[in-house]
Amino acid sequence: MTAHLTALARGLAPPRGFVGSSLAAPPVEAIARASAELWQDPHAALRYSPAPGFPVLREWIARREGVDPGRIVMTNGGMHGLTLAVLTVVERGTTVAVDDPVFPGFLWALEVATPHILPVPVLADGFDVEHLAAKLAAGARIAAAYTVADFHNPAQVSLSAAKRRALIDLAELHGFHVIVDDPYRELRFAGRDQGVAVFHDSDRVIHVNSFTKTLGPGWRVGWLVLPEHLVDPVVGLRGRLDVHTSSVTQAIVERLVTAGDELFDQTVRAARTIYRQRAEVLVDALHQHLPGALDVQLPEGGLFLWARLADDGIDPAELFRRAVAAGVVYQPGEYFAAEPGRGSADRHLRFSYSEGTPGELREAVRRLATAFPGGGS
Ligand SMILES: Cc1ncc(COP(=O)(O)O)c(C=O)c1O
């Protein structure tokens, strides 16, 4: 049996596509109830939906986002939201600034418009806004900038409140759009929320979110918070592409979140508790079995630990081969490099702690330790 410290391993899974991401605590009974209720009126259940989505669901999301419901457009999950954002604000052949390391799914989405990227390092407080400002001052031109604002995939960090403001100021100064990808925002279990109002107050920001990390990826239900001037273009695009998000899944998700018994908040709270415990177990086990071998920071939320090899003498490719042979997989950092081959992420290992029980995580680390020179302790 292979122990998993990742949801997606190069060479062990298709190079494109997502696996895993099962939820820590799915509200199974409530889902069954909501689904059964839906089929009491099959004609209503199977109707077309308004193109931007179900009004009550959009209102619920809008209240939580602190925006007018007219700015919410439902999507078929976060990836769909990213592609809609790219198709709307990135002209063919222009350049887009992206996180480095980057969530590779965004680069796949970007391929519909352009191969040109400007990699921007992700630091301990997120996207390096000063780096981008220097590039723009030196003459670079971009159509958009892309970043994961909270609990970055893979880099685990969040964009600080000060840098959120600075990024928006830069976008307003230079006239580019910011695509803010935020699927992990609800999963904070430590530290301080850095805020989203600054994004929603700007007409330069497309905010992309989804229920994937809270209610599950299989729903394929997400949403965009759009500036008012982009609502009609995005809804028009939907008319040409897929008309709207499935009425059936929207209706069930709408029932779940508006159930009146705080089901959504309870589900998220339960997930946070489980993820916090798993993150702590993983970091403890790494300190115990591989003392000093990896630079790690305890995550404040999300699903990932972005560990850096402390010893520059270790060959990451050889380590990965030995780890797989020992029966443990993780995601090698190079997979997330904005520009493959430039080495920006290849000293890192991305561990996912969401899916293993504490016992499985400890066992995975014990096996990982045997892959290191000297076999760990
Ligand atoms: C940063 C980021 N954005 C978007 C997605 C895609 O989410 P969805 O399943 O809602 O398409 C993921 C999935 O892992 C992700 O990590």
The ligand as a Tripos MOL2 file, in Angstrom:
@<TRIPOS>MOLECULE
LIG
   16    16     1     0     0
SMALL
NO_CHARGES

@<TRIPOS>ATOM
      1 C1         -5.7880   27.0910   -6.2320 C.3       1 LIG1
      2 C2         -6.8540   26.2940   -6.8740 C.ar      1 LIG1
      3 N1         -7.7080   26.8880   -7.7220 N.ar      1 LIG1
      4 C3         -8.6860   26.1920   -8.3350 C.ar      1 LIG1
      5 C4         -8.8460   24.8450   -8.1000 C.ar      1 LIG1
      6 C5         -9.9210   24.1070   -8.8360 C.3       1 LIG1
      7 O1        -11.0730   23.9980   -8.0740 O.3       1 LIG1
      8 P1        -12.4320   23.3860   -8.6450 P.3       1 LIG1
      9 O2        -12.4520   21.9290   -8.2180 O.co2     1 LIG1
     10 O3        -13.5000   24.1580   -7.9530 O.co2     1 LIG1
     11 O4        -12.4430   23.5160  -10.1220 O.co2     1 LIG1
     12 C6         -7.9920   24.1730   -7.2220 C.ar      1 LIG1
     13 C7         -8.1450   22.7280   -6.9980 C.2       1 LIG1
     14 O5         -7.3680   22.0550   -6.3940 O.2       1 LIG1
     15 C8         -6.9580   24.9200   -6.5940 C.ar      1 LIG1
     16 O6         -6.0890   24.3640   -5.7520 O.3       1 LIG1
@<TRIPOS>BOND
     1     1     2 1
     2     2     3 ar
     3     2    15 ar
     4     3     4 ar
     5     4     5 ar
     6     5     6 1
     7     5    12 ar
     8     6     7 1
     9     7     8 1
    10     8     9 2
    11     8    10 1
    12     8    11 1
    13    12    13 1
    14    12    15 ar
    15    13    14 2
    16    15    16 1
@<TRIPOS>SUBSTRUCTURE
     1 LIG1         1 GROUP 0 **** ****
